[in-house]
Amino acid sequence: MLLQQSGFGIAVTGSGSCTPQVTLDNNGLSQMVETSDEWIVARTGIRYRRLADDRTSLCDLAVTAARRAIEMARLAPADIDLIVLATSSPDDLFGSAGQIQYQLGATKAVAFDLTAACSGFVFGLVTASQFIRTGVYQNVLLIGADILSRWVNWSDRGTCILFGDGAGAVVLQAAETDSLLGFEIRSDGTQNASLNLAYKAESKALIEGVTIGQGGFHPITMNGQEIYRFAVKKVPEVIEKAVFRANISVAEIDWLLLHQANQRILDAVAQRLNIPAQKVISNLANYGNTSAASIPIALDEAVREGKIKRGDTIAAAGFGAGLSWGCAIFQWGASK
């Protein structure tokens, strides 16, 4: 959609990230399943992934990333009006955003979880912007965080090589000028079975005539070929639609920032859009697929390295389970 003018713009004023200390490289994985560093790199581009140990919570990672983003934005936690946590792996199935609000000391912030898997950060960016657009909130903290190592089948070579853990965050603030130029988000539930983390129930009789289902979530399952075909077809399309709604051309994009799922997908999308490789941000070799955290982690690294500069135009696109996909076009660090 094209954002309607209401007198309030959005500025992206701060970023932060946090990844666990534990690193598992491809050679380590080869001790667990039949694979090799060469096999994994050739098919995914991934060399390392960071994994949360049994003492590290999602909130631990999210709070650290959030503090760094708030500090960059030159705010205090008490200045935050709203916290949106994009995650598919909360510490609490009822939601973890409230715990993050408490640990941050963001005493006046409303907090809630948003689940859209690997598209979560882009969906969260669009959602958070509406609260600023309508004048309801001034300062919004958006966090993308996942610990998918909790839900990986570590004997399944097709999925265990892909995923890592981490958190990334940005601060969005009300502004006179608008740095969120346009977006497009999509869903297609007919392809849900291609990538899911499903609940599996077992029958439990309570009393005669009353039976319920109780169980747990089974590990991640994925049809890799279907997800690849979906991504290389749908992601360029949604980027082009977001670019059109932003009233710019693809050539005006300074940085293509895709969900860090697979280097082959990143390369294919860039080629279809005729975006040169030097404009593509990629750090999945070091972190793997961190789901909702992947875009903000890569964004934060590029900002802190001085690669992304104030006023640069970024096309951020997420895609994944649901199936869901979307793109937001925004400028980094526009003046408040």
N, C-alpha and C positions, 0 to 999 in steps of 0.2 A: 504494500500500500504506500501511497504518497502521504506523508505526514501533513495534516491540516494545520495551517497557521492559527495559533491561538494567543500569541503574545509571549509564549514561553518556548525557548529553545533548549537544547541539551548540549552540554559540554562534557567531554570525557577528560577528567582532570587528574586522575591518578591510577596507577596499576601496581599490583603486587603478586607474588607467587611463592609457593612453597612446595617442595617435593621431599619425600622421605630420604633418609641417609642410606638405607640399604639398596645396593645395586646388584642386579642379576644380569649378567651378560649372556650372549648367545652360547658361549662355551659352557657356561653353567647349565643352561637349559639342555644342552646335548647330553648331560649326565642324567637327565630325567626322562627325556623322550628321544626317539630316533630323529635327530636333526643335526644341523651343523651351522656354524657361523655363516658360511658361504650360502647355504640354502636359504636361511632366514633373510640375509641382506639382499639377495637377488630378488626375493619375492615381496619383501616389505620395506626394505631400507632401514629396518630397526637393528640396532646393535646392542643397546642397553635398555633396561627399564628400571625405574625406582619402585620399591615395594614397601608398604607400611608393615612394620613388625606388629606383634600381638599387643604391644603397649601403646601404639599410635592410633588415635581416633581420627575420623573425618573432621571433627570439630578442631582438633589440634592443627591440622594442616590449613583448614579454612580460616581460622582465627589469625594465624601468622600471616597468610597472604593478605587478609583484610587489613591488618594493622599496617602493612607496608603500603598498601594502596591509599589508605587514609592519610598516612604520613606524607606521601608524595603529593596528595591533593591539598596539603596544608590545612587539614581539618583535625578535629578531635572526635573520638567515638561518640561523644555526646551531641555532636552536630548532625549525626546521621538520622534521617527521618524514616527510612525504609531499608530493610535488608531482604534481598531476594537470593535464595540459595538454589542454584541449579544443580541437582544431583540425582543419581539413580541408586546410590548406595549410602543412605543416611545411617547414622549411628542408631537412630530410633525410627521405626517405621512410621510413627506418628509425625515425624519431622524433626530436623536438627537445627533449623534456623533460629528457633527460640533460644537454644543453648548457646549458639554462637553470639546472639545478641547479649546474653548475660555475660559470657566470658569476655567479650569486647568492652563491656561497660557502656554499650550504646543504649542508655537508659530510656530514651524517648522514641526509639525506633520500633516500628511494626516489623515483624519478621515472618516470612513464610517460605516453604519449599516449593520448587517447581520441578517437575520431572518431564524431561523430553530427551533423555539419553544424550547421545553425542551432539544433538542439536540444541542442548539445553542452554548454552551460553547465548546463542543468537536469539532463541525464543525469550530468554530472560532479559536481554537487552531491549527487545521490542516491548516486552511487558513493562519493564521499569520505566521506559521512556514515556509511556502513557500517563503515569502518575505525575511526572514532571510537566508534561504537555498540558494537562488539565489544571495545573497550578496547585495540586493537592500537596505535593512534597517538593522540597528544594534540593535535598542531598540524599542520593540513593546509593547504597552499596550493593553491587552485583557480584556474586561469588559463583564460580563454577568449580565443583570439587567432586572427586570420585575415588573410591578405593575398590576397584573392580577385582583386585586380587582375591578378595573375599569370596567371589562368585565364579572364579575361573576353575575349570576342570584341568588340573595340572598334569593330567595324563593324556589330554587331547591336544595333539600337535597343531591342529588347525586353529586353535584359539589361544593356547597358553603362551605362544610366542608374541602375541600382539599387545597385551594390555599392561599398563603401568598405573601407578597411583600419583595423585597430586592435587593441588588446588591453585586457582588463579582468581584474581579479583580486580574489579575496576570501580572507580567512583564516578558517578554521573551527577552533574549539577545543573540547576536551572541557569539559563544564560540568555543574554539579549540576542546573540547570534546563534544559529543552529548548526551543530556539527553532525547531527544524525540526518543524513540527506535523503534516505529512502530505504525501503526494505521489502522483502517478499518472503513469506513463510508458507510451507505446505505440509500436508500429511496424507498418507495413503495406508489405511489399515488393512487393505487386502494383501499386503506383503509382510504383514507382521511376523509370520513364521520364519522369515529369512534371517531374523536376528532377534532373539529374545532371551529373557531371564525369567522363566515362567514359574508360577506357583503350581504345585502339584498336591492335590488333596487326597487323603485317605479317609474312608468312611469310619465314623465313630458313632456308635449308638449311645445315646444318653439315657433314654428310657424307652420302653416299648412304643414304637410308632414315631419316635423322634431321632432322626439320624442327621448328623452334620458332617462337614468335611474339615479335617485338620491336617496340616502338613507343613511344608516349608518350600523354599525356593530352590529349584534345581540349578545347576551351573549354566553358564552362558552357552547357548547353541547358536551357530551361525552357518549360513550357506555363503561361503566366501565369494564364489563366482557370481551369485545373484547380487550381492552387495556391491561388488566391483562394477557390474553392468549398470546397476541402479545409479551409483555415484557418478560415473563418467558421463551418463546421459542427462541426469536430472540437475546436477550441480551447475554445469555451465548454463543451463536454461534459467535457473533461478537467479544466478548472478546477472545474467543479461536483463532479466525483468527488473531486478533491484536497481541496476544501472540506469535503465530507462526511467524508472520512477524518481531517481535522484537527479534526472535531467543532466546527466554527464555521459561521456563516452567511455568505453573500456580503456582507451588509450590514456584517459585522465586518472586511472587508478595507479597510485604509487606503489601499493603493496597488496598482493593477494595472500590472504591469511585464511587458509582452509583448516578444518578439523584435521588433526594430525593422525590419520588412520593408516595410511599406506603411501609410500613415496610414489608408487606407480600411479595412484589416483591423483596425487598432487600434480605430477608431470602431465598426465592425460588431460586434466581440466585446464591447466595453463596452456597447453598446446591447442586445445579446441577454441580457446578464447584469444589466441595469438598474444598471450602475455609472456614476455621474456623471462627466462629462468631467474635472472637477477632480481626480479620483482616478487618472487615467490618466497615466503618465509617458511622455513622448515627446521624443526628441531626434534622430529620424532626419532631420529637415530639415537638420541640420548635418553628419551623418555618413553618411547612407545606410544600407544593409544591411551591417553588419560581421560577419554570421554569428555564430559562437560568442562573439564579443566584444560583441555588441550589448547584451545584458542587463547584464553587469557594467559596461560603460562608462556606461550610463544610470543604473544604481544608484549608482555612485561619484559622478557629477555631482550627483545628487539629494541624496546624503548630504552632500557638501562644500558644497552651497548651503544646507544647513539645512532642506531640504524634508522629507526622511525623517529622523525622529527616533528615538531609542532606544525600543525597545518597539513600534514601528509594525509592523503585520502586512502582509506583502507577498505577493501572488500572482504568482509569476514563471512565465511560460509560454513555452516555445520550440516551434518548429515548422519543418519544412523537409525537406530531402532525406532519402531513405531509403525511403519517407517515414517521418518520425519526429515525435513530438510528446509533450509532457509538461508537467506543472505541479508546482511545489514551493511549499508555503505555509510561510513562515518569518517570524520576528520579527527585526528589525534590532537588533544590539548588545545582546542580552539579557545579563544579568549572568553572569559566569563563576562 
